[in-house]
Amino acid sequence: MSTKSQIQIDTTFISSIESETAAIIAKGVEMTFQSGRERFQVLQPTDWEIKSGDIQLLMGPSGSGKTTLLSILAGLLTPTAGNVYLLGKEITSMSRDKLARFRLQNIGFIFQGFNLFPALTAAENVEVVLNVKGIRGRKARQQAQVLLAQVGLEKQANQKPGDLSGGQKQRVAIARAIAGNPRLIMADEPTAALDSQSGHNVIELLRYLAKEQGCTVLMVTHDSRIIDVADRVAYLEDGVMRQE
């Protein structure tokens, strides 16, 4: 059964978002780390624009600076120089509290290690994010069920992560990432722990959900098997970006 046929979008909780010219803009962004007296420039000055609604891949060998750049664009790291604009807002000048609120309201994160709470069920893992976003009680439980159904896991809603396969855990992570309708999804090696088929299914699912929701997806990966689902691909090596 195809991924698309497993998913039924409920427009009660997912609404289309108006497109903008660019959802993510980096201007002169660079990153240098210091170890003792030595300085290491892991990211050379980088200019980059990612269009609203695109699935953008960032590829490159291990240690090339991909996760560092993703962390900067997500507001998790402050660059040594340069500016980052997300959804028209310059996040590099935001206070820590304002930036935390901005991330909570606008960004969904997907990690290669899933980062699920092992003691909670799949539904409860999604509810946690909804609770943080101010959606609680019966409404949160209903939305968690809808989100899990959208990723084809309605029958696994009451199972804990230990009872799920790698692909199913990543689907829970996707449901959690899109909880509360984020406008941006940042994914760090989301297929690294999955076999070929599970990885491709997860990416197809992410693409379908993102396009229905109107999100912009930035995905760091070294997995060349998923290039065909991307709108654009950029490459990073030794801190230098090459765009195609």
Secondary structure, 3 states (H helix, E strand, C coil): CCHHHHCCCCCCCCCCCCCCCCCEEEEEEEEEEEECCEEEEEEEEEEEEECCCCEEEEECCCCCCHHHHHHHHCCCCCCCEEEEEECCEEHHHCCHHHHHHHHHHHEEEEECCCCCCCCCCHHHHHHHHHHHCCCCHHHHHHHHHHHHHHCCCHHHCCCCHHHCCHHHHHHHHHHHHCCCCCCEEEEECCCCCCCHHHHHHHHHHHHHHHHHHCCEEEEECCCHHHHHHCCEEEEEECCEEEEC
